[in-house]
Amino acid sequence: MLLIYHRSPGYVPLKILSIEDGTVLKSFNHLLHRNKKVDFIEQFNEKLLVKQENENLQILDVRNAELTEVSRTEFMTPSAFIFLYENHLFLTFRNRTVAVWNFRGELVTSFEDHLLWHPDCNTNNIYITSDQDLILSYCKAEEGCDRGRSFICWVHQHEQHPHREMHCQNMLE
């Protein structure tokens, strides 16, 4: 579990606690840009995602302090996340769009062919199976159609190399 303390000038104090007994596993200060708002700090297993206003996304491996940055022009602050623990990926939601990222800071895929039905980009209209191999979404229809479209998406693992892809199909096709 991640504990985030009040920000100090130039850094934020953080502690990672064991969820079993509350013991402190790691305590450290994460450097921040002064006078920049913190958009989010999220923990996913050993990865810490930190994004400040108009700055790059930082992906920090808390085990070895290895830092990966994703350009602010590639990764814009999302309104919501869903972590896909089984696939070591995360979904981001922003302005009715969904994107899938890995923890090397690479965009795995974006669903450019459809927009989520609700403009607030919450995660209530997304269903993910417990194996995290199928994602169902309800999306906005094309012009002139009064109903939305349902999509099913799945993660595909290549046998020759560890690269994963996300594929989607309209359920009505």
C-alpha positions, 0 to 999 in steps of 0.5 A: 500500500502506498502512503502519500504525505503532504508535499514539501517544496521540491518533493513528496514523501512516500512510504510503501507498506505491507498490506499484511502487517503494515510494516514499512517496506520502503520510505523515500522522497520523490522529486517534483517540479516546483510550483507544478500541480501534481495530477496523480500519483498511482502505484501498480505493484513495484511501479509508481506513476507520477504525473505533474501538470504540463510535465512528462509521465514518470514511471519509477521502479521502486525496487531499483529506482529506475526511472522511465519518462513518457513525453507529455505530448504522448501521455496526457493526464487521464480522467481514470485508470484501470490496471490490468494486473494479469497483463502488466498493462494499464488502461487510461481514459480521456475525452471518451477515448481509451488507450492501453500502456505498458510499464516501459512507457509504450503505447500498446494500442488506442481505440481510435475506431470508437469513442466511449458512450459517456463523455465523462470517461468513467470506468462504469461502462467497461467490463473486464473478465477476471482473466483480463483477456476480454474487455467489453465497452459500450461506445458511441455510434456513428452519425445517424444511429440512435444506439451505441455500439458494443465492442469486445477487445482481447489481449494477444500474446505473441509466441515468438516474443513477449510483445502483447497487442490489444485487438477490438471488434464490434460485437454486432459485426 
